Amino acid sequence: MIPAFKSLSSPLPWTELLLCWLLSVGSHLYSFYQLHKFSKEHEVGFERHFHLEKGIFKGFKRDPSDFEWSFWNDWAKRSLLWTLIGHGLISRITSIFYPKLRVPALTLYGFLAASFVLGIKGVSVLLVHLGVSFSVALLRKPTLSWIFNLLLLSTIHIQTLQDIQRGWYSTEEEYYLLLFSVAVSGLRFISFSLEHCWSPLDRSGLVELFWLFSYTFYHPFFYNGPIISFKAYTEQMRMSDEDNREESALSYFLLQSGRIILWWCLAEYMIHTMYIHLIQSNETYIEILPPWALGGFALAHVQFFYVKYLVLFGLPCMLATLDELVPPKLPRCVSIMYSFTGMWRHFDEGLYRWLIRYIYIPLGGSRHGPLCKTLSTGLAFGFVCFWHGGHDYLRYWALMNWAGVLVENGLKSLFATACVRSVIEHNFSTAMQRRCVALLSAFSTAMLILSNLVFLGGIHVGRIFWKRVFVQGWSTIAPPMLVFLYCFAQVGLEWTSHPP
């Protein structure tokens, strides 16, 4: 977690490490079982007060109340899965027969696919944003580009515009798809604007406009990301495409497709066996969860979010790789995350790189002292909060993450000082140093889980979890929870030190 000690890679006795693995896996499975048991016991109440769908797994009913998962599943069935398959076919055909036309063909296909799904009016909104962003970028004033792009993003929340745009569609889901597209495209417009201000791609405005158009409407990343920078996109797309490697591409496609289907089945299995999203919608259910089921509720929430994004990012990243782009790595398993810093760095790597490149470093980052680093980090979290909608629970979540990162960085700096480092090395073995780091990480992970519950479930979920674990259960629930989190941290440290 916190100090970057060489001792973090120090091996523990195999018996100790095996015990940590067993306790980690065992606590996951047992807490999930207790949550499943609670869900089945209250299934009649859930059906009476909420809504359970007929399950696709025999003998189970399905919790459909996670909006994001249901939303993207419905859109995948309606059109997105088929348009993504079309993108893959166009990419392979042009790569083999007309490699010089590959980028124009993919650009045209992406624009037509977006027009088909969002409609002409929806795409017109994006074209207006694109035109404004491009025009302001030509002035090569980063501050001005930021102002205009933030204003464009803020139009998402103007009630009058919302009412007008809702009127274009027959369902609320179509309107939300436009909102997601505008929000993700906003990150791309900022990336283009700043890259153009720092180092224009080409002297010709028409060439710049074409690449912005291609970058914006690149179909795999268009609706939900992940995000890559304009610089990375153009450099990788302009590379020669002489070696197509159809055989390796086919094997990669089959392997990745199998993994994505497996992740989808796992996510579906979780919402068939554990009604985590229905439980969070009623405070009474969270209040009466038995301790083990409460732990399972917290773990299942973050694990489902992880598996969900393996699917949502997995298919676009697979297609991007086949296009010879280098997409961000897929999220790392949250059960081996043991710090706020690690969560931000490894869950959504594309967004992390974007924040570092366009906010943290330009504002000074760590180059101008602790105060500048603190402000740069705070503004990065502030932007993430604003981009997600700026709701009250998001502000709490952003503040908790900011505080968590600052505390971890502060401890890292403290332990890196010569006097403290000397005391530690003279009084603690490398194995004991690792145990101490894992213990500190257990507390950090507890706060990380709490912040994720606020993000995923709202303030009421975080408040009840805090009350039940750290106020009412400070002597009964919190100590064993920290023991298990200590084991999670040791597994995470081992995974980081010796990745498979």
Secondary structure, DSSP 8 states (H G I E B T S, - for coil): --S--GGGG----HHHHHHHHHHHHHHHHHHHHHHHHHHHHTHHHHHHHS--EE-SSTT-EE----HHHHHHHHHIIIIIHHHHHHHHHHHHHHHHH-GGGHHHHHHHHHHHHHHHHHHHHHHHHHHHHHHHHHHHHTT--HHHHHHHHHHHHHGGG-HHHHHHHHTT-SSHHHHHHHHHHHHHHHHHHHHHHHHHHHS-S-S-HHHHHHHHHHHHT-HHHHTT-----HHHHHHHHTS------HHHHHHHHHHHHHHHHHHHHHHHHHHHH--HHHHHT-HHHHHH--HHHHHHHHHHHHHHHHHHHHHHHHHHHHHHHHTT---------GGG--SHHHHHHHSSHHHHHHHIIIIITTTTTTTTHHHHHHHHHHHHHHHHHHHHT--HHHHHHHHHHHHHHHHHHHHHHHHHSHHHHHHHHHHS-HHHHHHHHHHHHHHHHHHHHHHHHHHHH-HHHHHHHHIIIIITTTTTTHHHHHHHHHHHHHHHHHHHHS--
